[in-house]
Amino acid sequence: MSDLASKNCVPCKGGVPPLKGEPLHALSHQLPNWKVINEHHITREFKFPDFKEALDFVNRAGAVAEQQGHHPDILLKWGKAEITIWTHKIDGLTESDFIMAAKIDSLYPG
């Protein structure tokens, strides 16, 4: 499990700049399965053998998101779940986005 997964998300109150450049690069290297898109959001697709397992994963990810108070966009399809994360308050990425991604990674059996 990533060190990030052991941390907790911190609510963003705004007024802080989104991560860019080297600080963003350093965090993204800790989660190589996630793609950083335009230094704005991170996304990952998770694959499953059927709809039920994808749904179970999405429900577990949703429970962690609710517990952390950090809610990703989740797209559920047959045998797939795509998760996209960013901090809406600053319209960009914070460390909490990577913490949430690491927590979601820890739920994935694959």
N, C-alpha and C positions, 0 to 999 in steps of 0.2 A: 504494500500500500504506500502511496506517495505521502511524503511529509505534509503536503497540502491537505490531504484528506483528513488529517488529524486536527486541523484548525477549524474554526467556525467562521462563517460569513459575518461580516460587519455591515450593518445597514448604512447605505450611503445617504448622506444628508445634502449632497450637492456641494458645489463650490470647490471641488477638487478636479484637477485635470485628469482626463483618461490616460491610461498607460500608453506610452509610445516608445519606439526605439529600443534601446538596450534593456530597460526594465521589463518591457513586454516580451522581448526575445528570451530573456532569462526564465521567465515563468512558462512561456510556451514550450521550452525545451524539457520541462518537467512532465509535460503531457503530450508526448509525440503523436498520439492518435487523434488529437484535436487539430483542426485547421483554423488558423487565424485569418480572418477575412477583412482585408482593408484596414487593419489595426482597429477594427470597430467591434467585431464579435467573434466568438469561437463556435465551431460546429463539429459534430461527430455523428456518424451513422453507426448504429448497432444492429447486427443481424441475428436472426433467430430462426429456428426450424419451422415455426408456425405462428399464427396470430396470437394464440393463447399465451405463449411464452413472451412474445413482444409486449402484450398487454400487461402481463405480470410485472415485467421490468419497468414499464412506464408507471405503473401504480406505485412500485417501490421508489422510483426516482421522484415521483410527485410527493410521496410522504416525506422524503428527505428534504425536498425543496420547501415544503410547508414548515417543517421543523426548523430549517435554517432561515426562513423568511426571505428566500431568494428564489425567484420563480422563473425557470427557463421556458422557452417556447419548445413544445414537444409535438412532433408530427408522428403519428402512429399509422403504420401500414401493415399489410400482411407480411409477417416475417421481418419487419424492420421498425426501428424507431430512430428518428433523427432529432437531435437535441441541439438547440442554438441558445447561446447565453451571452448576455451583455448587461451592463448596468444602465437601465433606462434613464435614471435620474441625471446622469452625466452624458448619456448617449455615446458610451464607449466602454472600455474594459477597465476593471479594477482587479486587485488580487482576489477579492471575493468570488469573481467569476471563475477563476481558476480553482479556487477551493471547491466551489460547487461542482465543477467538472470532475475534479479528483474524487469527490464523494460519489458521483454518479458512476465513474469508472470502477469504483470498488464494489458496485452492485452487479457488474456485468460478469457473467460466468465464462464468457468466451475469451 
